[in-house]
């Protein structure tokens, strides 16, 4: 099943930013400070190189099957039975990712901002909006980002600029104090966020022309690496690696330290507003991909009817997943890297290899 | 709480399923019904505090050792 309509390569790149950045900015800096110490920013760059491998796989698959989604070419490559099974694994993985993001969002709101409100309230409200947006299709979502992106970029710039008086570049030294091993450990943690660029395989079919996918993947990855490195460096500059590792939400804490001349203060509320917008795009994109994938696997003509039910199910699953924010952090450190490596790198690599061996391609459609 | 969940799911069913019923798209209706039932059952089980295994725990059991091995290997 594929939907009518196309998005431009630029919009695909921006959607890619939103598919990775919102939760990564919030959770990654402190986890990286825990693993890679002062060299956290090196780990971000290393993980980007690892994600570039995924991007290359996605691009090569897209060239073999232009205008086909990930779930469609699973079946084209592996045949109807095995293909549907692999496609279903992708659908479940994206669904689980969506539930994790919803949980991360509501857990952040409860832990850091509004401790008296039940977490269920946050997840239900954001999923209700996401369902509404996902039903309208990818083109509408892509145009939503045109509105949210300038705000997000401006705000990241404002936070980093005004936090400058608190920054101590000395915190970054010595570089590679304990050799490369801590950096590699950091790459493993950062990978589970950056590997999510694989989502472009699912909606890349709507990018026109298909060859332009290369530009979207490159600029998408570069943008992600740029912002993530800046924010990670900012937190290390301001807090130093030990303090940054203790903060659960280091980027939020960074917005809290901004204070100019006793009147420009408490801009973390602004951070919150923009960040909620970003997470909304991320949840909607995942929900859309899940609905599209499920519709493809079961052979439906339309995905729209599935979105609301899937949204309700994902709220329930998100509340089942973890008990508290400490468990999320433990999972991101100790479970997610292996799991994401399996479905975001090895599974697409297997698909590409199978397509190459069996000589499957669909060019000229 | 269970009553609220039931109302919410009935609203979803009313908004989505009636449309599909009129269009006679049975396949869509069946897939949606399965997802809807799963969601309703899970939500009610959570609201009634029934023990449901968390998917995160299942993942942790399988991929926890893998990640640990990887971390020891390179990190």
Contacts between the chains, C-beta under 8 A, distances in Angstrom:
chain1	res1	chain2	res2	distance
A	35	B	75	6.8
A	96	B	55	6.2
A	96	B	59	7.8
A	99	B	55	7.9
A	100	B	56	8.0
A	181	B	74	7.1
A	181	B	75	6.1
A	182	B	75	7.0
A	184	B	74	4.3
A	184	B	75	5.4
A	185	B	71	6.0
A	185	B	74	6.8
A	185	B	75	2.5
A	186	B	75	7.7
A	188	B	67	7.7
A	188	B	70	6.1
A	188	B	71	6.3
A	188	B	74	6.8
A	188	B	75	5.9
A	294	B	31	6.8
A	294	B	35	7.5
A	295	B	31	7.5
A	298	B	27	7.2
A	298	B	31	4.8
A	299	B	27	7.0
A	300	B	25	7.9
A	300	B	27	5.9
A	300	B	28	5.2
A	300	B	31	6.2
A	301	B	25	7.2
A	301	B	28	7.3
A	302	B	25	7.4
A	302	B	28	6.2
A	305	B	16	4.9
A	305	B	17	7.8
A	305	B	19	7.2
A	305	B	20	5.5
A	305	B	25	8.0
A	305	B	28	5.2
A	305	B	29	7.8
A	305	B	32	5.0
A	306	B	28	7.8
A	306	B	31	6.5
A	306	B	32	5.6
A	306	B	35	6.2
A	308	B	12	4.7
A	308	B	15	6.8
A	308	B	16	5.5
A	309	B	12	6.1
A	309	B	16	7.0
A	309	B	32	5.5
A	309	B	35	4.2
A	309	B	36	4.4
A	309	B	39	5.9
A	310	B	35	5.8
A	310	B	39	8.0
A	312	B	8	7.1
A	312	B	9	6.5
A	312	B	12	6.0
A	312	B	36	7.6
A	312	B	39	4.4
A	312	B	40	7.9
A	312	B	43	7.2
A	313	B	35	5.8
A	313	B	38	5.7
A	313	B	39	3.6
A	313	B	42	6.8
A	315	B	43	7.8
A	316	B	39	5.7
A	316	B	42	4.2
A	316	B	43	4.5
A	316	B	46	6.1
A	317	B	42	6.9
A	317	B	55	6.7
A	319	B	46	6.1
A	320	B	42	6.9
A	320	B	46	6.3
A	320	B	52	5.9
A	320	B	54	5.2
A	320	B	55	7.1
A	321	B	54	5.6
A	321	B	55	6.4
A	321	B	56	4.5
A	322	B	54	7.3
A	322	B	56	5.9
A	327	B	56	7.6
A	331	B	56	6.0
A	331	B	60	6.8
A	334	B	60	7.5
A	334	B	64	5.9
A	334	B	67	5.5
A	334	B	68	6.8
A	334	B	71	7.9
A	335	B	56	7.4
A	335	B	59	5.7
A	335	B	60	4.7
A	335	B	63	5.3
A	335	B	64	5.2
A	335	B	67	5.8
A	336	B	63	8.0
A	336	B	67	7.5
A	337	B	67	4.9
A	337	B	70	6.4
A	337	B	71	7.6
A	338	B	63	3.9
A	338	B	64	7.4
A	338	B	66	3.6
A	338	B	67	3.7
A	338	B	70	6.2
A	339	B	59	5.5
A	339	B	62	7.9
A	339	B	63	4.2
A	339	B	66	7.9
A	339	B	67	7.7
A	341	B	66	7.9
A	341	B	70	7.5
A	342	B	63	7.0
A	342	B	66	7.7
